[in-house]
Amino acid sequence: MTPAVLLLQLATSAAPRPLSKCALLSDSVAATADSAPTRAAGFARSMNHQCGNDFEALFHAGRAINRAATFKGTRRNYLLREQAQRLLDRAVVLRPRDAVAWLEYGILLRKLGGVQVDAQRAIQKALSLAEQYPDSADPQLLAALDLQRARYFQDLVDRQRWLKNPVGVGVTTPSCSGLGAFCENYVHPTAFNQTLKDAPRLDENLDERRENLLRLYKRVLTYDPPNREAAERYARELALAGEWDELGGFAAQTAARGVEPGLFGIVAALATERLGRAAVADSQFAAAIPLLPDSLARWFNQPPAGLDSVRDFWNRARPLWTTPYDELRLSYRTRVAYALLVLHDREAEVTGPETPAGDALIRYPRLHPHGCRRQRGRL
């Protein structure tokens, strides 16, 4: 082919189609949502005025803003969520059968707070569309849908988990007369708490709800094996139920797949310690802690607040030197691991040890919900 022919072909070939103004605005929103939320909101306002019929641009920008916004009630998040709602509102109107758009809209409505009925309706709409058109539903979408459903059921299970039907708790008692239950809890706390513990659950179907919840998490992990949140939530449920054998196996498999090997390494160590294999658990902690980010590793490496200024604290406080591991430090690390797994507040973005319950659990071993072995030393 001669140079002249090549030049002619280049001259007559179709030039790349330039991006539309709406696509450029959408890309600008995505590029600034994290780093410059005020600018991103400005671009989003322009889109609301100029791009009311461009679904792709509206959805791309709305999703970018929604991912940048969190549940926290800050001015930054209020600004982002307001603009994301306007963009995604219009997107689901333009394409009412788009499951991905409805899912993103439902996630946004959850972040807005308040009554969650509208959020669940949007998520249910996404699920119905994905089930109605399964061939067009990407596994990642199905995983996201099931995870969103699981979050809703998790909230319900967590609210009902500790509620009891106080049929055996007297309203009027001999020692407290008409003051009843509140007074009994103060005067005879051990007996009162045992009575409450033995009382039937308020939700008789809680076990069935929990099994359905676990099935949802398993299904998410089938669609999306590296999904960290689903793996953490599944492990949390096993820990709350004291199912240590299953938790240990699941955590070890998850870490072996490369999903947060540090975090699931310490979860495996937690399960091993609760099964009574202390020496093995100590070795597992030693192997997993270096794999954690510094923000989490510090909880395991440093003594609790107030004791971290004591030089060589662990060696000086060690109760026994007849075992190949430090019993006191192992007990402490086990409680930290439990707090990290079970008490993590995702919406408030607070790690488990930083919560009031986590702080109390770490400081006072007797508060561990599954019991603590007796120690000759105390933290």
Backbone torsions as a table, in degrees:
resi	resn	phi	psi	omega
1	MET	NA	128.8	-175.4
2	THR	-77.6	156.8	177.2
3	PRO	-57.0	-34.1	-179.1
4	ALA	-64.4	-41.0	179.7
5	VAL	-66.3	-41.5	178.3
6	LEU	-60.5	-43.2	178.7
7	LEU	-62.7	-40.1	180.0
8	LEU	-64.0	-42.7	179.4
9	GLN	-63.3	-42.4	178.6
10	LEU	-62.5	-38.3	-177.3
11	ALA	-70.3	-32.4	-175.1
12	THR	-97.0	-10.0	-178.7
13	SER	-70.9	155.2	-178.2
14	ALA	-70.0	131.1	178.9
15	ALA	-75.7	153.3	177.0
16	PRO	-56.7	135.4	-177.4
17	ARG	-71.8	123.3	-178.4
18	PRO	-68.0	150.8	177.5
19	LEU	-66.6	143.5	177.5
20	SER	-72.6	165.8	179.9
21	LYS	-62.3	-37.9	-179.7
22	CYS	-67.0	-38.5	177.9
23	ALA	-65.1	-38.7	178.1
24	LEU	-65.7	-42.3	177.4
25	LEU	-62.9	-41.0	179.1
26	SER	-62.2	-43.9	177.5
27	ASP	-63.1	-35.9	178.4
28	SER	-65.6	-39.5	176.9
29	VAL	-61.3	-48.0	-178.3
30	ALA	-62.3	-35.8	-176.6
31	ALA	-74.7	-22.8	-174.1
32	THR	-114.4	-4.4	-174.7
33	ALA	-58.5	-39.6	-178.9
34	ASP	-82.1	-47.6	-170.5
35	SER	-85.6	-32.2	-176.5
36	ALA	-139.0	74.6	-174.3
37	PRO	-60.2	-31.6	179.1
38	THR	-65.8	-42.8	176.9
39	ARG	-65.2	-40.9	178.8
40	ALA	-60.7	-39.9	178.1
41	ALA	-64.2	-37.2	177.1
42	GLY	-63.7	-44.5	176.8
43	PHE	-62.5	-38.4	-179.7
44	ALA	-65.1	-39.0	177.5
45	ARG	-62.5	-40.3	177.1
46	SER	-61.4	-39.5	179.0
47	MET	-64.7	-38.8	179.6
48	ASN	-61.5	-32.5	-179.4
49	HIS	-82.9	-33.3	-168.4
50	GLN	-112.0	-16.1	-170.4
51	CYS	-125.4	36.0	-174.6
52	GLY	-63.3	-15.9	-177.9
53	ASN	-116.3	10.4	-178.7
54	ASP	-103.8	92.2	-176.0
55	PHE	-59.2	-48.5	-175.2
56	GLU	-56.8	-45.3	-178.8
57	ALA	-67.6	-44.4	-179.3
58	LEU	-62.1	-45.5	-177.6
59	PHE	-68.3	-42.9	179.9
60	HIS	-59.1	-45.3	-179.5
61	ALA	-70.3	-43.1	-179.7
62	GLY	-62.4	-40.9	179.0
63	ARG	-66.8	-40.3	179.6
64	ALA	-61.2	-43.0	179.5
65	ILE	-68.8	-40.6	-179.8
66	ASN	-62.0	-39.4	179.3
67	ARG	-69.0	-31.3	-179.7
68	ALA	-76.3	-29.1	-179.5
69	ALA	-80.6	148.4	177.3
70	THR	-119.3	-176.3	-178.4
71	PHE	-78.1	-15.7	-175.4
72	LYS	-62.3	144.7	-178.8
73	GLY	-87.9	62.0	178.4
74	THR	-104.1	162.1	179.1
75	ARG	-59.7	-40.2	178.9
76	ARG	-58.3	-47.1	-177.6
77	ASN	-70.0	-37.1	176.5
78	TYR	-59.9	-43.4	-179.5
79	LEU	-62.5	-47.2	-178.1
80	LEU	-66.4	-45.4	-176.9
81	ARG	-65.0	-35.3	178.3
82	GLU	-61.3	-45.6	-179.0
83	GLN	-70.9	-38.0	178.3
84	ALA	-62.3	-38.3	179.9
85	GLN	-63.7	-41.5	179.5
86	ARG	-64.1	-41.4	-178.4
87	LEU	-69.3	-46.1	-176.7
88	LEU	-75.0	-29.6	172.6
89	ASP	-53.7	-48.7	-178.0
90	ARG	-71.1	-35.1	-178.0
91	ALA	-63.0	-43.4	-179.1
92	VAL	-73.1	-22.0	174.0
93	VAL	-71.2	-41.2	-179.3
94	LEU	-67.9	-38.5	179.9
95	ARG	-130.5	81.9	-175.6
96	PRO	-69.4	-9.1	179.5
97	ARG	-108.3	16.1	179.9
98	ASP	-92.1	107.6	-175.9
99	ALA	-64.2	-37.5	-178.0
100	VAL	-64.5	-41.9	180.0
101	ALA	-64.3	-41.6	179.7
102	TRP	-66.2	-37.1	177.8
103	LEU	-64.0	-46.1	-180.0
104	GLU	-62.4	-37.8	178.7
105	TYR	-65.4	-41.2	178.9
106	GLY	-64.7	-40.0	178.1
107	ILE	-63.3	-41.9	177.9
108	LEU	-61.1	-44.3	-178.8
109	LEU	-62.7	-33.5	175.6
110	ARG	-64.1	-39.7	-179.8
111	LYS	-68.4	-27.1	179.7
112	LEU	-70.0	-20.4	176.6
113	GLY	80.9	-164.7	-178.8
114	GLY	74.5	-156.6	179.5
115	VAL	-65.8	130.4	-172.5
116	GLN	-93.1	9.7	-177.2
117	VAL	-61.5	-45.9	-178.9
118	ASP	-63.9	-38.6	178.3
119	ALA	-62.5	-44.6	-179.7
120	GLN	-68.3	-32.8	176.4
121	ARG	-64.6	-41.8	179.3
122	ALA	-65.0	-42.5	179.8
123	ILE	-67.4	-39.8	177.2
124	GLN	-64.4	-36.5	176.0
125	LYS	-61.7	-44.1	178.2
126	ALA	-61.9	-43.1	-179.6
127	LEU	-63.6	-43.2	179.7
128	SER	-61.7	-41.7	179.7
129	LEU	-66.4	-39.5	179.1
130	ALA	-66.0	-37.1	178.4
131	GLU	-73.8	-31.4	-179.5
132	GLN	-73.1	-33.3	179.5
133	TYR	-125.3	67.1	-173.8
134	PRO	-64.7	-31.6	-178.1
135	ASP	-65.5	-25.8	-178.6
136	SER	-96.1	0.2	-177.0
137	ALA	-93.1	119.5	177.9
138	ASP	-71.4	142.4	177.9
139	PRO	-53.5	-35.0	178.3
140	GLN	-63.9	-37.0	177.2
141	LEU	-66.2	-45.2	179.3
142	LEU	-60.9	-38.9	177.7
143	ALA	-63.6	-44.0	-179.7
144	ALA	-64.3	-38.6	178.9
145	LEU	-64.8	-47.7	-179.0
146	ASP	-66.8	-34.8	178.1
147	LEU	-66.2	-38.6	178.8
148	GLN	-66.5	-39.4	175.6
149	ARG	-63.4	-40.9	-179.4
150	ALA	-63.6	-37.0	177.6
151	ARG	-60.2	-40.9	179.7
152	TYR	-65.3	-47.7	-179.6
153	PHE	-67.0	-31.6	177.3
154	GLN	-62.9	-42.6	177.0
155	ASP	-58.6	-42.5	-179.1
156	LEU	-65.9	-45.6	179.9
157	VAL	-63.5	-42.3	-179.7
158	ASP	-64.2	-35.2	179.5
159	ARG	-70.1	-33.1	-174.2
160	GLN	-94.2	-15.0	-168.6
161	ARG	-55.9	-44.2	-173.1
162	TRP	-101.9	2.7	-178.3
163	LEU	-79.2	130.9	-179.1
164	LYS	-120.7	154.3	174.8
165	ASN	-90.0	106.5	-170.1
166	PRO	-79.4	52.7	-177.1
167	VAL	-66.5	-28.3	-177.9
168	GLY	-95.5	1.8	-179.5
169	VAL	-94.7	116.0	-174.2
170	GLY	-72.4	139.3	174.8
171	VAL	-75.4	-36.5	174.9
172	THR	-120.1	127.6	-177.5
173	THR	-127.1	156.6	-178.4
174	PRO	-59.6	-38.5	-175.9
175	SER	-83.4	-19.3	-174.4
176	CYS	-124.0	0.7	-179.5
177	SER	53.0	-129.9	-175.1
178	GLY	-78.2	-7.3	179.8
179	LEU	-70.9	-27.0	170.4
180	GLY	60.7	-133.1	-166.3
181	ALA	-58.3	-44.5	-176.3
182	PHE	-63.2	-38.2	179.0
183	CYS	-71.3	-40.9	179.5
184	GLU	-60.4	-37.4	179.1
185	ASN	-62.7	-27.6	179.8
186	TYR	-87.5	-41.7	-174.1
187	VAL	-79.6	-41.8	-178.4
188	HIS	-129.1	67.2	-172.8
189	PRO	-61.1	-38.9	-177.5
190	THR	-65.1	-50.1	-179.9
191	ALA	-64.7	-41.2	-179.1
192	PHE	-61.9	-46.9	-177.6
193	ASN	-66.7	-33.8	177.5
194	GLN	-67.6	-40.6	177.3
195	THR	-61.3	-43.1	179.7
196	LEU	-67.1	-37.9	179.0
197	LYS	-63.7	-38.3	-178.6
198	ASP	-80.3	-9.6	-178.6
199	ALA	-67.6	150.3	178.7
200	PRO	-68.1	154.8	178.9
201	ARG	-67.9	148.0	177.2
202	LEU	-69.1	-38.4	178.0
203	ASP	-98.0	104.7	-177.3
204	GLU	-68.9	-18.5	-177.7
205	ASN	-100.8	18.0	-175.1
206	LEU	-61.8	-41.4	-179.4
207	ASP	-61.2	-41.1	178.9
208	GLU	-66.2	-40.4	178.2
209	ARG	-62.7	-41.0	-178.9
210	ARG	-66.0	-40.3	178.0
211	GLU	-63.4	-39.8	176.5
212	ASN	-63.8	-37.9	177.7
213	LEU	-62.9	-46.0	179.6
214	LEU	-63.0	-37.0	177.6
215	ARG	-63.7	-37.8	177.9
216	LEU	-63.6	-44.5	179.1
217	TYR	-62.6	-40.5	178.5
218	LYS	-63.4	-38.4	-179.8
219	ARG	-68.3	-38.5	175.7
220	VAL	-59.4	-44.6	-178.3
221	LEU	-70.7	-22.8	173.6
222	THR	-71.6	-44.2	178.3
223	TYR	-70.5	-38.9	-171.9
224	ASP	-137.7	79.4	-174.4
225	PRO	-55.8	-34.1	-179.4
226	PRO	-81.6	8.7	-174.6
227	ASN	-67.9	106.6	-175.1
228	ARG	-67.6	-43.3	-175.8
229	GLU	-62.3	-44.1	179.5
230	ALA	-62.7	-40.4	179.5
231	ALA	-64.8	-42.4	179.5
232	GLU	-64.8	-43.7	-178.1
233	ARG	-66.3	-38.7	178.3
234	TYR	-63.7	-45.2	178.6
235	ALA	-62.5	-38.4	179.3
236	ARG	-60.7	-43.3	179.6
237	GLU	-62.9	-39.6	178.9
238	LEU	-65.2	-40.0	179.8
239	ALA	-66.4	-42.0	-179.9
240	LEU	-62.1	-31.9	179.7
241	ALA	-88.0	-4.0	-178.8
242	GLY	70.3	25.7	179.4
243	GLU	-87.8	72.7	-168.3
244	TRP	-71.7	-36.0	178.4
245	ASP	-60.2	-50.0	-179.2
246	GLU	-65.5	-39.6	179.6
247	LEU	-63.3	-43.9	-179.9
248	GLY	-60.4	-44.0	178.9
249	GLY	-65.9	-43.5	-179.9
250	PHE	-64.0	-44.3	-178.7
251	ALA	-63.6	-41.9	179.7
252	ALA	-64.5	-41.6	179.1
253	GLN	-65.9	-41.2	-179.2
254	THR	-64.8	-44.3	178.2
255	ALA	-63.5	-38.2	180.0
256	ALA	-66.1	-27.7	177.8
257	ARG	-78.3	-4.5	179.3
258	GLY	89.4	11.1	178.1
259	VAL	-89.4	103.9	179.7
260	GLU	43.6	64.2	-176.4
261	PRO	-60.0	-30.6	177.5
262	GLY	-67.2	-51.1	-178.0
263	LEU	-62.0	-49.2	-177.5
264	PHE	-75.7	-17.8	171.1
265	GLY	-66.3	-42.6	178.3
266	ILE	-73.0	-28.5	175.7
267	VAL	-66.6	-40.9	175.8
268	ALA	-61.8	-39.0	178.2
269	ALA	-65.3	-40.0	176.5
270	LEU	-57.4	-48.6	-178.9
271	ALA	-63.3	-41.3	-179.7
272	THR	-63.1	-41.9	178.8
273	GLU	-64.3	-41.2	-179.7
274	ARG	-68.2	-21.8	177.1
275	LEU	-85.0	-1.0	174.9
276	GLY	93.4	7.9	180.0
277	ARG	-100.8	74.1	-170.4
278	ALA	-63.9	-45.2	-177.0
279	ALA	-62.5	-41.1	178.2
280	VAL	-65.4	-42.2	179.6
281	ALA	-61.5	-40.5	178.8
282	ASP	-60.5	-41.7	177.6
283	SER	-66.3	-37.8	179.0
284	GLN	-65.6	-41.9	176.5
285	PHE	-60.9	-44.6	-178.8
286	ALA	-61.0	-33.7	-179.9
287	ALA	-80.0	-32.2	-172.9
288	ALA	-87.7	-34.9	-174.2
289	ILE	-58.3	-41.5	177.9
290	PRO	-62.6	-17.7	-179.8
291	LEU	-85.7	-9.6	-179.3
292	LEU	-80.3	152.8	170.4
293	PRO	-64.0	155.9	-176.4
294	ASP	-56.4	-34.7	-177.4
295	SER	-63.6	-27.0	177.6
296	LEU	-97.3	-36.7	-177.3
297	ALA	-61.4	-31.0	-176.6
298	ARG	-61.9	-29.3	179.8
299	TRP	-65.7	-30.4	-177.2
300	PHE	-89.7	-28.6	-174.6
301	ASN	-88.8	-25.5	-176.9
302	GLN	-104.2	145.1	173.5
303	PRO	-63.8	165.3	179.3
304	PRO	-62.3	158.3	-179.4
305	ALA	-54.5	136.1	-177.9
306	GLY	100.0	-24.5	177.6
307	LEU	-112.4	-7.1	-175.8
308	ASP	-71.8	-10.4	178.2
309	SER	-90.3	-6.7	179.1
310	VAL	-78.3	121.9	-177.0
311	ARG	-65.8	133.2	177.4
312	ASP	52.2	45.9	-171.6
313	PHE	-56.8	-47.5	-172.6
314	TRP	-61.7	-44.0	179.8
315	ASN	-67.3	-37.3	-178.6
316	ARG	-73.3	-29.1	-176.9
317	ALA	-95.9	-6.1	-175.0
318	ARG	-58.8	124.0	-173.8
319	PRO	-74.9	-37.6	-176.8
320	LEU	-132.2	143.2	175.0
321	TRP	-113.5	14.8	-179.6
322	THR	-91.3	-6.9	178.1
323	THR	-107.7	152.6	-178.4
324	PRO	-74.9	1.2	-179.5
325	TYR	-134.7	162.1	179.1
326	ASP	-87.2	107.9	-176.5
327	GLU	-60.2	-41.5	-176.2
328	LEU	-65.8	-45.2	-179.5
329	ARG	-68.4	-36.5	178.3
330	LEU	-63.4	-43.9	177.6
331	SER	-60.5	-42.0	179.5
332	TYR	-63.3	-47.6	-179.2
333	ARG	-63.6	-34.8	178.1
334	THR	-63.5	-42.1	179.3
335	ARG	-67.7	-37.9	177.0
336	VAL	-63.5	-43.3	179.8
337	ALA	-61.8	-42.2	178.7
338	TYR	-62.7	-44.0	179.7
339	ALA	-62.8	-42.5	179.8
340	LEU	-61.4	-41.3	-175.9
341	LEU	-77.8	-44.7	-167.8
342	VAL	-93.9	-33.0	-170.9
343	LEU	-103.3	7.0	179.2
344	HIS	-61.0	125.1	178.0
345	ASP	-100.0	100.0	-174.3
346	ARG	-67.9	-43.6	-174.4
347	GLU	-68.2	-35.2	177.9
348	ALA	-87.6	-6.0	180.0
349	GLU	57.7	48.0	179.0
350	VAL	-120.4	128.1	177.5
351	THR	-71.0	156.9	-175.5
352	GLY	-54.0	-48.4	-179.0
353	PRO	-63.9	-19.0	-179.1
354	GLU	-85.9	-11.1	177.5
355	THR	-76.8	156.0	177.0
356	PRO	-56.1	-41.3	179.5
357	ALA	-66.2	-40.0	179.4
358	GLY	-65.4	-41.2	178.8
359	ASP	-62.0	-43.4	179.6
360	ALA	-66.1	-41.1	-179.5
361	LEU	-62.2	-41.5	-178.3
362	ILE	-69.6	-37.8	-177.1
363	ARG	-76.9	-33.3	-171.6
364	TYR	-123.5	99.5	-174.4
365	PRO	-57.1	-31.9	-175.7
366	ARG	-65.4	-16.4	-179.2
367	LEU	-81.1	-5.5	-178.6
368	HIS	-59.1	125.9	-172.9
369	PRO	-63.5	-19.8	179.7
370	HIS	-110.4	18.4	175.4
371	GLY	84.4	157.2	177.1
372	CYS	-132.6	140.6	177.1
373	ARG	-69.2	149.2	-176.2
374	ARG	-66.5	137.6	177.9
375	GLN	-117.8	147.6	177.6
376	ARG	-86.7	-12.0	173.9
377	GLY	-115.7	164.7	-179.0
378	ARG	-134.3	144.1	174.8
379	LEU	-91.6	NA	NA
